[in-house]
Amino acid sequence: MMLARLIVLLIGLSLAAEAQSGVLLGIRDDASDANYKTYWITNSGDRPVVAAVLPDLIVPRKDGFWRVGVYHHSFYNRYDPGSMLELPGPDASYFKDIEQKLYIVPISKRPQVELSADDPLPSQEKSDEDAPNEPCTIEAVTITYLAPENIGLQNRDTQTPECEPGHYATFGTNEFLSLEQALAPANGTPRGIVILDKLSDAQKQTLRKEITEAAEEESTNREDYDLLSDLSLTVGHGGGSWNLLGWTASRTVTRGGSDYEFSLPAPATVVHSTHPQPAVAAQLRKIEGLTDYFVSPSGDLVVAFVRTKLVAYRITAGKLSAPTELAQLSTNPVPMITQWARGGPGQFTPIMAEWSVGKYVSVWDAQMKQLKLPAVETHTVKAKQ
C-alpha cells in the first residue's frame, strides 16, 4: 500500500513538472529606438522568472529559431520647397528623413539591410545650426503580430509638419502575410492573407458600424460607398486576445487615412490563442491596472501587463497565485516622430507569445541563455532622386 502511494505521488510530481511552461514573449517598446525585444520567461523553478532578455524577436520555426526586427535609420535629402519633390539645385531645402527596414533571418545568420545615403549638404549648409533636427518624411514599418508562420505589419509613409505644416498626412496599408512573403520585395500589389475574406457577413457589418461610429463625416458622405472597400486588416493583441487592426484611406486626399482598433477578435483560422478558464478570467478582470495577458496552453501560468510592469501569476486548482514581478517596462515618453508614424501615442505592446511545455522548456532555456546575436550589417545605397 505504501509503495502504491509512493508511485502515485511520484507520477503526480512528474506530471506537474511536465506541465510547467516557458514563453518567448515579444514586445514592442515605442519609447525606444531598439524597440523590439524578447523576454524568455520560465515557470519551472520555485517561481516564474525572466531567464533571458534578447534583442529583436526570437521566434521558433520548424527549422530552428529565427530573428525578426526593424532597423531605424535617418539621413538627409534635398527637396524643392514649392513641390516637395526630391530635386537637386540651389533652391532646394534640406530635411532629415527616417526609414525603417524589416529583417527576417535564422539566428545563425547576420541580418543585412540596405539604407539610403545622405544627399550631401552644400558646404555653406553643413553647420549643426542649419541641419534640420526633425524629420520631413518617415517610412515606417511596425510589427503587430508574429508567429512561426505569419507576421502582421503596419506600413506607413508620413509627411510631418516639418515639411509643410498645413499639408502633413500619413498613407499606408496593413498586411498579414507569411514570413516568406515578407522576405520578398514589395511590388505595390496586395500580399498575404486577406483577413476580410475570412469574415462572415455579420462580422463585416460589425466593422462597418465601428468605422461609422469612429469616422468623421467625410468618410460616410456617399451612400453608394462601401466602407470596407479600401480596408486593410492585420492583427494586434489587447485585453487578452488577438483583435483586428484596420486602416482605411481617407476620401480627403490631404489627410491620408485612418487607423482603427476593432473590438472584433481575429478569426481562429488566422491566429491561435489560449483563453483562460472562466474562473481564472473572472479573477483577471479584478486585477487593477491589468491591460493585457497571455495564458499558457497547459494552464499553469499567466503572463500579464499591469500598468508599467510585466507580472506572472501561477494557476493552481483554478486560482491565481500572488503576483511575481518579472520586469519594469519602459516609462519613457514616446517620441513625437513615432506618434506621427503610428497615428498617436503608444508605449509597450505585446506582439508574440510562443510557448514551450514539458521537457522542451529546458531545451529552449539552454538555447536562449547561450544565444549571441551579431549586429545588423548595413549597406548604404545612393540617395533617392
ABEGO torsion letter per residue (X at the ends): XAAAAAAAAAAAAAAAAAABBBBBBBBBBAABABABBBBBBBAABABBBBABBBBEBBBBBAAEBBBBBBBBBBBBBBBBAAAGBBBBEAABBBBBBBBBBBBBBBAABBBBBBBBBBBBBBAAAABAAABBABBABBBBBBBABBBAABBBBBBBBBBBAAABAAABBBBEBBBBBBAAAAABBBAGBBBEBBAAAABBAAAAAAAAAAAAAABBAAAAABAABBAAAABBBBBBBBGGBBBBBBBBBBABAAAGBBBBBBABBBBAAABBBBBBBAAAAAAAAABBGBABBBBBAAGABBBBBBEABBBBBBBBGGBBBBBBBABBBBABBBBAAAAAAAGEBBBBBBABBBBBBEAAAAAAAAAAAABBBBBBBBBBBBBBX
